[in-house]
């Protein structure tokens, strides 16, 4: 019997073929198989034949929404910067979207990065993506040459070993605490609808660090980010980061030093996280792509926790709702604003 | 060349003895171990043997550290010599890097081709002793033999350690390494049969198929204009993971940093994957598109560099394949390039 993911793969291919053949979309954004075990590649099928390369498995860890604005731009007929937009509807693209990815699409639309009419959202309920680091850590002295997926098990093998492990034990930290695996908006559904999940402690990973003493927390921060090489994979994999020139690349004025001085590296990570406040859907792409295995996601998770506590908002959950941090309400919490009376109270 | 033979325990003792006289580095096994400017490396206090395959971070950090101070200056207004650059003295303190794989050793020699007149690189080369470790096993991502290297290669190394059965042989390759021998009391020279065994292991390695020659023979414009680049670039995130982990990517940028009136001219790693790398002051960017940057990285390694210097600027360590967030595989690019008519 085919596994759930094999069935989904077949459905994705059939749907992509249909959309491409009927010319409803000019491109279908998904994943193809990578050259190493536990890898997939973001992949754009532009013809019905290419649709057969699409795959769906537990290692689709990149966020396709990250590629969407650029892909749509590439489908437009070429024109100069001052030329008017061409008349008539522009070519569309379809893309795969799980819960978090669809929320990113909602945010991109809200932030005017995306034209909803040009996107066909092919929704899939996420069963949680697997963290290849966790699997590697489980077999520290062996090289993993093959990982075969069943619905609830992973068969991991190498030169002299073969072992079946529980899939859920290897699922990424962000997927473990995810409450909304089903897309918040979609045009076509693949597979069965997903259930909302219950979790009484969705921010437990943050609490573990929050509950440390100041010194311990500082130590954690220093250790966690010490090996950062400033490759910016975390930033570039993020669908929220679309500035033409990032603040770290700016040299006039220069906000952040360019080398791997711990102060500069720390500043980059803190500021990157703050730019994602109220917008991050905890898709986990940043963490999954880090070549140095840094868990920077915990910073954005903390900000999601704060935004939920302060504004009662979860990023992208309601495509119609205004964005919490770019909207002013008279009853917004203002405790953090340093007023004269407040300062006097604090003894500043 | 002297060759010494060790049992593992004796070898560990010998390696440990260096830590009392030198700074000895090995690859970090966990994030928190990483030391200062050398991300992914840590100072060694014992003599533990390295794990299989190349370390996560390459040795270039010891030859081409970041940030590297090139000059200092005073930026105080009242200073009569304000803004006059003073040359930075190059460091002389000896350092040992232990457990380096032959691919990384070779990278030091390859980078030396463009850096032969670079005083900073040369000073670091002078003061660094590379203790290599031949690979008895290769990882699935290793392809050193396709780029002109060998798992038993010694290029760039000062000492080459190789496991032959349950004996470790240490080949003392350069004069720099002689001081390590002085350190060890009563080292045992390897027997002729042990040396012969190592030689046969080395000779058993498959010959380099000479891809660099095949690509050199191809028309540059044909490779440049090949249609497959769009597909390679499509999934690329344009991050610097490949370039920064690559032992043979050696591009840098220079900046002046001023803190409280004291200025430093530093150089730090740059990546041709970043749009700012080629941005002109006019605002024009000759490699403004992602596909142009992706193509440049591979063309530089596999065509421009060999055309100018001979070998590929790639040692086949496989780091970029292993760590690329979107699994762009340089071996596939090589195959695609070789297929271009």
Contacts between the chains, C-beta under 8 A, distances in Angstrom:
chain1	res1	chain2	res2	distance
A	34	B	327	3.6
A	34	B	329	7.9
A	35	B	321	7.2
A	35	B	327	6.0
A	35	B	329	4.3
A	35	B	331	7.6
A	35	B	332	6.5
A	36	B	140	7.0
A	36	B	141	6.9
A	36	B	321	6.8
A	36	B	322	7.2
A	36	B	327	6.3
A	36	B	329	7.8
A	39	B	327	4.1
A	40	B	327	7.2
A	41	B	235	4.8
A	41	B	326	5.4
A	41	B	327	5.0
A	41	B	328	7.7
A	42	B	234	7.6
A	42	B	235	4.4
A	42	B	326	5.8
A	43	B	234	7.5
A	43	B	235	6.5
A	44	B	234	5.6
A	62	B	325	7.0
A	62	B	326	6.4
A	66	B	237	7.8
A	67	B	235	7.9
A	141	B	51	7.3
A	143	B	52	7.3
A	143	B	53	7.7
A	143	B	139	5.6
A	143	B	140	6.4
A	145	B	140	6.0
A	223	B	31	6.4
A	223	B	32	3.8
A	224	B	31	6.8
A	224	B	32	7.9
A	226	B	31	6.3
A	226	B	32	6.5
A	226	B	34	4.6
A	226	B	39	7.4
A	227	B	28	7.3
A	227	B	31	4.8
A	227	B	34	4.3
A	227	B	39	4.9
A	227	B	40	5.9
A	228	B	39	7.1
A	229	B	39	5.3
A	229	B	40	7.8
A	229	B	57	7.5
A	229	B	240	7.5
A	229	B	241	7.7
A	229	B	244	4.6
A	229	B	245	7.4
A	230	B	240	7.3
A	230	B	244	7.5
A	230	B	269	8.0
A	231	B	239	5.0
A	231	B	240	3.9
A	231	B	241	4.3
A	231	B	243	7.7
A	231	B	244	4.9
A	231	B	245	7.9
A	231	B	271	7.5
A	232	B	239	5.2
A	232	B	240	6.1
A	232	B	274	7.8
A	233	B	237	6.2
A	233	B	239	3.7
A	233	B	240	7.6
A	233	B	241	4.9
A	233	B	325	5.2
A	235	B	239	7.7
A	236	B	237	4.1
A	236	B	238	5.8
A	236	B	239	4.4
A	237	B	237	5.5
A	237	B	239	7.4
A	237	B	325	6.0
A	245	B	276	7.8
A	249	B	274	7.2
A	249	B	275	7.9
A	249	B	276	5.2
A	251	B	255	7.7
A	251	B	276	8.0
A	254	B	255	7.7
A	257	B	255	7.9
A	257	B	257	6.2
A	258	B	67	7.9
A	258	B	253	6.9
A	258	B	255	5.8
A	258	B	268	5.2
A	259	B	66	5.1
A	259	B	67	3.5
A	259	B	266	6.2
A	259	B	268	3.9
A	259	B	269	8.0
A	260	B	37	6.9
A	260	B	39	6.1
A	260	B	66	6.0
A	260	B	67	7.4
A	260	B	268	7.6
A	261	B	67	6.8
A	288	B	325	7.3
A	289	B	237	7.0
A	289	B	239	7.4
A	289	B	241	7.6
A	289	B	325	3.3
A	289	B	326	7.8
A	291	B	56	7.7
A	291	B	241	4.3
A	291	B	245	6.1
A	291	B	323	3.8
A	291	B	325	7.4
A	292	B	31	7.0
A	292	B	39	7.2
A	292	B	40	7.2
A	292	B	56	7.4
A	293	B	31	6.4
A	294	B	31	7.0
